[in-house]
Amino acid sequence: MAYPILIETRHLSAMGRDVPVQLFRNECGSVSARCVLGAGDTPIIDGPSADVVIQILQESLEALLLTRMRRTG
């Protein structure tokens, strides 16, 4: 099994935070986005392209951060 290849890192903003998103090319050609929230929280989103996974993350990032805050707080 081959490891995914890092193709780029983008940054999204939500709730006043800058969140790094690492984009990887999967073996099958799809893209996975690893949203680096810290403290071991790294949700992974898969999709057909980098633009699709970034759009999904942009739309859901605030909810992800709220869920993380509720769980740790």
C-alpha positions as CSV (number, residue, x, y, z in Angstrom):
1,M,0.0,0.0,0.0
2,A,1.4,3.4,-1.0
3,Y,1.2,6.4,1.2
4,P,-0.7,9.4,0.0
5,I,1.4,12.1,-1.6
6,L,1.2,15.7,-0.1
7,I,0.3,18.0,-2.9
8,E,-0.2,21.3,-1.0
9,T,-1.2,23.0,2.2
10,R,-3.9,25.6,2.3
11,H,-5.2,27.7,5.2
12,L,-8.9,28.2,6.0
13,S,-10.3,30.7,8.6
14,A,-13.1,29.9,11.0
15,M,-14.1,31.3,14.4
16,G,-11.0,33.6,14.3
17,R,-8.6,30.7,13.8
18,D,-6.3,30.0,10.9
19,V,-6.6,26.2,10.2
20,P,-4.0,24.4,8.0
21,V,-5.4,21.9,5.6
22,Q,-3.0,19.4,4.1
23,L,-4.1,18.0,0.7
24,F,-2.9,14.6,-0.3
25,R,-3.3,12.6,-3.6
26,N,-4.6,9.2,-2.9
27,E,-3.4,6.1,-4.7
28,C,-6.7,5.9,-6.6
29,G,-6.4,9.5,-7.8
30,S,-8.8,11.1,-5.4
31,V,-7.8,13.9,-2.9
32,S,-7.9,13.7,0.9
33,A,-7.8,16.8,3.0
34,R,-6.5,16.6,6.6
35,C,-7.7,19.5,8.7
36,V,-5.1,20.1,11.4
37,L,-7.1,21.3,14.4
38,G,-4.4,20.3,17.0
39,A,-4.4,18.1,20.1
40,G,-4.7,15.0,18.0
41,D,-7.8,16.2,16.1
42,T,-7.3,15.7,12.4
43,P,-10.6,15.1,10.5
44,I,-10.0,13.7,7.0
45,I,-12.3,14.5,4.1
46,D,-12.1,12.6,0.7
47,G,-13.3,13.9,-2.6
48,P,-12.5,13.9,-6.3
49,S,-10.5,17.1,-6.3
50,A,-8.7,19.6,-4.1
51,D,-11.3,22.2,-4.8
52,V,-14.2,19.9,-3.8
53,V,-12.6,18.9,-0.4
54,I,-11.7,22.6,0.3
55,Q,-15.3,23.6,-0.3
56,I,-16.6,20.8,2.0
57,L,-14.2,21.9,4.7
58,Q,-14.9,25.6,4.3
59,E,-18.6,24.9,4.7
60,S,-18.2,22.6,7.8
61,L,-15.1,24.0,9.5
62,E,-17.0,26.1,12.0
63,A,-19.1,23.1,13.1
64,L,-16.0,21.0,13.5
65,L,-14.4,23.6,15.7
66,L,-17.6,23.9,17.8
67,T,-17.7,20.2,18.3
68,R,-14.1,20.1,19.3
69,M,-14.6,22.9,21.8
70,R,-17.7,21.1,23.4
71,R,-15.7,17.8,23.7
72,T,-12.7,19.4,25.3
73,G,-14.4,22.1,27.4
